[in-house]
Amino acid sequence: MQQLSRRQKNNKQKIQKQPYLDIEQAIKILKETATAKFNETVECHVNLNIDPKYADQQLRTAMTLPNGNGKITKIAVLTNENNFEAAKKTGVDIVGNDDLINLISQGDINFDLLIATPEIMPKLAKLGRILGPKGLMPSPKSGTVTTTLVDTILEFKKGKFEYKADKTGIVHVSFGKANFTIQQLIENLIAIYKSIEQNRPSGVKGKYFKSLYICTTMGPSIQLDLACFN
């Protein structure tokens, strides 16, 4: 069994065993456990009562956090040449067409988000096996397939991001950095909860949320009582 470091043991002792009913208290403890030598990312892990293998129980959408998530996202755009100049003016990182598709097909993926215009989507069908597993396949539902290219790019540059439930029905979302204020993290966390709630899949029966944990990159998990969001 792997031995816990002194730092990990000290952090674990700061956390109560029962779920936290007070979001502010939980976030305060979370910040206290961010003791690594870098600015740790703050994460939220939400276990949902869904089975994503069924089409009516899948969760995939996009949102913008009130205070951003502190992450710099490298954006690539696939569109026709008529849109190249307008896209580049937004300061987007990569703009291309067939040349970019060829790079992706060779496994050269140097971006965090891919935005496409509808006419390009048929060309992307063959790249599903490459982009799909990485969560990079553009989708109208997530807002990454768009006819309003410039507006969409600017939204994502302001911090809009996509999230989805994994195959086990768990949503993993980064909602800030350890140096965010307690209030900023609370506002972001509540926004995530509300977004997941509002995008409840139609096939879900009964209880939707099963559990919710928060943590930092190197810190222990902290469970929140779901009642604190109501």
Salt bridges, closest charged atoms under 4 A:
GLU43 OE1 - HIS45 NE2 3.03
GLU85 OE2 - LYS89 NZ 3.68
ASP98 OD1 - LYS123 NZ 2.91
GLU155 OE1 - LYS160 NZ 3.03
GLU162 OE2 - ARG60 NE 2.04
ASP166 OD2 - HIS172 NE2 2.94
